[in-house]
Amino acid sequence: MKRSDGYIIEYYAIGKQVKVTAIDPETGREASIIGAPAAGKDKLAALAIRKLTYVQQKDKGE
């Protein structure tokens, strides 16, 4: 578990893939992606945060 830009980031190895979950600690809302480990933790975390941001905006109706 790691904090990135105020979000909690979790990494889980699933076979040859990695599941990355970004969690907003204020709301508890989370979003996950699955990607190749070769992409690197920073890129995978950025994608998970981007998805979380999208989900939060969608929840607000934007």
C-alpha positions in Angstrom: 0.0 0.0 0.0 1.3 3.4 -0.9 0.0 7.0 -0.9 0.1 8.9 -4.1 -1.3 12.5 -4.5 -3.5 12.0 -1.4 -4.8 8.6 -2.6 -4.1 5.2 -1.3 -2.7 2.9 -3.9 -2.8 -0.9 -3.5 -1.1 -3.4 -5.8 -2.1 -7.1 -6.1 -0.3 -9.6 -8.4 -2.8 -11.8 -10.3 -0.9 -14.3 -12.4 1.1 -12.3 -14.9 -0.9 -9.1 -14.4 -1.2 -6.5 -11.6 -4.4 -5.2 -10.2 -4.0 -1.6 -9.0 -6.6 0.0 -6.8 -6.8 3.8 -6.1 -8.8 4.7 -3.0 -9.9 8.2 -1.9 -9.4 8.2 1.9 -12.0 11.0 2.4 -14.9 9.3 0.6 -13.8 5.6 0.6 -14.5 5.5 -3.1 -12.2 3.2 -5.1 -11.4 2.3 -8.7 -9.3 -0.6 -10.0 -7.4 -1.4 -13.2 -5.5 -4.4 -14.3 -2.3 -4.0 -16.3 1.1 -5.4 -17.2 3.8 -5.2 -14.5 6.2 -4.0 -17.3 4.3 -0.7 -17.4 5.7 0.3 -14.1 4.1 1.2 -10.8 4.0 4.9 -11.4 2.2 4.6 -14.7 -0.3 2.0 -13.4 -1.0 4.2 -10.3 -1.6 7.2 -12.5 -4.1 5.2 -14.6 -5.9 4.0 -11.5 -6.1 7.6 -10.1 -7.3 8.8 -13.5 -10.1 6.2 -13.4 -11.0 7.1 -9.9 -11.2 10.8 -10.8 -13.5 9.8 -13.7 -15.8 7.8 -11.5 -16.0 10.6 -8.9 -16.9 13.1 -11.6 -19.5 10.7 -12.9 -21.0 10.3 -9.4 -21.4 14.1 -9.2 -23.2 14.1 -12.6 -20.5 16.0 -14.4 
